[in-house]
Amino acid sequence: MSEHYPHLMAAVRDFADEPDHLRIRRIRTDRWISYARAEAALSAFDDLLSFPKRTRMPNLLLYGPTNNGKTMIVEKFRRQHQGTAAFGSGDGVASIPVLRVQMPAGPDEARFFGAILDALSCPFMLSDRGVSKRQEAAMRVMRETHVALLIIDEVHNLLSGSRLQQRRLLNLLRWLGNELQIPLIAVGTAEALHAIRSDDQLTNRFEPVLLPKWRAGKEYEQLLRTLEAILPLRKPSRLSEAPLAEKILFDAEGILGEVISIVTRAAVLAVSSGTETISVKTIDQIGFVAPSHRRRVAV
């Protein structure tokens, strides 16, 4: 039967013959979806990683609306550069070329260095809550594990601290790059850009890379074609054609994660209802609430 599904990628066609519960599970599974903006960001990250140590390392700020693909990109990059586990190395020390941490909510220096130690799998070093001890331990382990690039996700969280905490954390970002001589990638919303630009020195050190909201056009149509080709529905939906493409973009308000959520939920309904195709009616039936309307939903 698999040859009867020309609208699907070859690797997906056999899945279309699976029972409904298995297909629904596949539809709901996270997957990497390549598109031009993401590939450009990954290429810029790789370029940073290739830089030799120097007095002033280059940095990037990847920013854009929430749920628009930023975390997926940095996770893809981290998986591409996983390094070597301690038991697989010659000296018994792990190699972690790319380290990703999240700026803590209600941030301060102790929590930030705690997040680094946690990402380095060093929870035994978290018992001492003093900033200096955590800082010393984090810096030492980053050097020992040959961290060559540090990704700081949710960097806009630093704005939840007091003005003094914000200033100290911004100074800390500048100090980290200087001390380790490694590039930094900050990731966050537009508020992250405002935070970085509040410090003249950081503004000059972080090159901004925007992931804007999606608009109608060839890149958006290609995204929908890719989505349709990897979801094991037995009939074509022609997601990239009007009025379906317009409906999805309007309801998602141009946010990538919402586009994927709409298509995923509609695909699940298409399987469970037996229609095996997504239509405007299908999307109307999933009860999707646009991001801007969620705060106004009655409770």
N, C-alpha and C positions, 0 to 999 in steps of 0.2 A: 504493500500500500504506500510505502514511503515515497515512491516516485510520483504519487498523485498530489504532492504538496510543493509545487514549484515556487510558491510565494515564500517558502521558508529556506533558511540556510541549509546546506546539505547536512551539516552536523546536527541539525535540529529535527530533520524530517522523521527520523525513526521515533522520536519522542511523541510525535503527533498520534501514533498508534497505541500509546500507553493508556491505561485506565485513567478515568477522570481525576481521581484523587492524586495520582502521581503527577499528572500534568499541572494541576493547580499548585502543587508543591513547587514544581519547577518554575512556574510563572511568578511565584512569590519570592523566589530566591534572589538575593542581591547578585548583581553581575556588573562587570565593567562594560560600559558603552563608550566607544571611542567617538570623538567628534573633534573638529578642527581646533577649537579653543583649548580643549583639554590637552591635545597633543602639543600645542604651542607652549602651554604652561609646563608640561613635562620636559620638553626640550630645554626651556629656560632653567629648570631645576638641574638637569644634567649638566648644563653649562656651568652653573655655580659649583657643582661637585668637582668639576675638573680643574678649578682654580688652584694654583700653588699657594702656599702660605705667603702672606705679605702683611705689611703693617696695617693696611686698611682693606678688609675683605668686602666684596660686594654682597649686598643683601637684597631680598625681594619681599614685597608685601602683596600677597594674593588676597583680594577683597571683592566683595559683592554681596547681593542679598542672601539672607539665610536660606538654606535648603536649595542652593543653586549649584551644587556639585563640587564645592571647594574641598570638603573633607574626603570625598571619593578620589579626587586627584592626588592629594597628599598621601593617602593610603596606598594608592596604586604605585606612587613613586617609592614609598617606603618598602613595599613588597618587592620591588625590582632591585633593591639594594639591602637585602636582609643581613648580609654579613655571615659570620661563622660562629656557631655555638662554642662554648668553652671546651666541651669534650671533643670537638672536632678540630681544635687548633693545636699547633705544635707545642705552645707554651702553657696551655690550659687556661688561657684568658680569652673571653669572647671578643669578637670584633663586631662593632655596631657602627657602620659608616654613616647611617642616617638614623637619627634619634628624633622621635616625635613626642612632644609633651603638650598638655593642655594647660593654658593659663587658668589657675583655679578661680572659682567664683569667690568674691570677697578676698581678693589676692593680697598677699604680702610676701616678703622675701622668703620667710621660712616655709610657707606653703609652696611657693614656686620651686625652691630647691627640693622640697619633699616630692613634688610631682616629677622632677627629674630623676631622683633616686628610685621612685616607684617604677618609672619607665625603664630604668636600668636594671630592674628586678633586684633591688637592694633594700627590701623592706626592713631588714635587721638594722639598717643605719638610721631609721626614722625615729628611734626611741628618744634620741636627744632632740628636743624641740628648739634648741638655740640656733639662731641664724648662722653663726660662724661655723659651728660644727657641721651643719648640713651643707653649707656652701663648700667647705673644705672637702667633705666626702664626695659631693657631687662632681666637683671639678677634678678631683683625683681619679674617680672611676671613669669619667668621660675621657680623660687622657689615656688611661689604661686600656680602654676598649676602642681606642682610635676613632672616636666620633669625629666625622669629617664635615657634617652638616647638621644643624639643629633646626627642627621645625617647631614653631610655637603656635599651636592652634587656639582658636577662640581668644585671640589677643585683645579683643575689645572688652573682655572681662575686667581688664585692669581699670576701666572707667568706673567700676562699681566701688572702688576703694576711695579713700579720702584724697584730697589734692596732694597731700604729702606722700601718701602711698603711691599714687600715680607717678609722681616725680621720681621717687626712689626706684620704682620698677622700670621706668623709662631709662634712667641712668644705668640700671642693671643690665638692660639689653645692650646698651652701648659698651659697657664694660665686658660683658661676655664675649662679644665678637673680638674685642681687642685682646683679651686675656688668652682665649683659646686659638685665635687666628683661624677661625672657621666661618663660613658664611651662615647667615641666619635667614630663615623664611618665616615671616609672620603671616598668619592667616586669620581673617575675620571679616566682619561686616564693614559697612562704610564708616561706622564709629571707630573702627580700628585705624582707618586712614586719618580721621580727625585726631586720634590719640598720638599717632606717630608725627603728624604735622605740628603738634603742639610743642615739639622739641626740634629746634632748628638743625641740630647736628644729626638727629635721626632722619629728618626729612631728606637730607643730602645722602644718607647712607642706604635708605630703603627705596628701591625702584618699584613703583606701584604697577601691579598687573590686575586689571579689572576683569571680572567675570560678570558681564551685564545680564540683564533680563533678556530672554529670547524674544525675537521678533519673527514675523512671517518672512520667509525667504528660502533660498536653496539649502542653507545649512540646517534650518529647522525641518524642512521636508526630508532631508537625508537622515536626520535623527529619527523621524517617525518611520521611515522605511527600515532603518536598522532595528528599531523596536519591534515592528511587525514581523521581521524575518527571524527573530530569536524567540518569539512566543509561540508555543506549539498548538496553535488553533488550526483546525482542519480546513477552514475556508479563508480566503483573503479578505481583508478589511479595507484596504486602500486608505490607510490612515493619513497619508501625505496629501490626499486630494481634498478639495473643498466639497461640502462644508465641514467635513469631519475634522480636518486639520485646524480650521478656524475655531471650531467649538472647543477643542482641546486647549488651544493656546489661550483663548478667552477665559475659560474656567480656571486654568492654571495660573493666570495672570503673569505669564512669561517666566515662571519659575521652573527650572529643570526637574527638581524633585517632585513637584506637583504634577508635571506632565507624566512622569513615570508612574506616579501613584494613580492617576486617572486611568492610564492605559492598562496598568496591572489589574486594578479592580474591575475594569470593564472586561478584561480577558477572562478573569475568574468567573464572572457572571456569564460570559459567552459559553464557557465550558459547562458550568452547572445547569444552565438553561437548555443546553443542547443546540443553541443557534450557531455556535462555532465561528462567529464573526462579530466584530465590533461595529456598531452604528451610532448615530447621534442619539437614537432612542435608548440604546444600551447605556450610554453615558448619563443620560437623564435618570435612568433607573438606579444608578449606584449610590445616589444620595450624596454626591460630593459637594462639600461646602468650600467655596473659594477662600484663600488665606485671609483676605481683608474682611470677610464676613464672620470669621470664627469668633471674634470677640463680642459680636452682637447677637450670637445665638442665644435664645432664651434658655434659662435653666429652671 
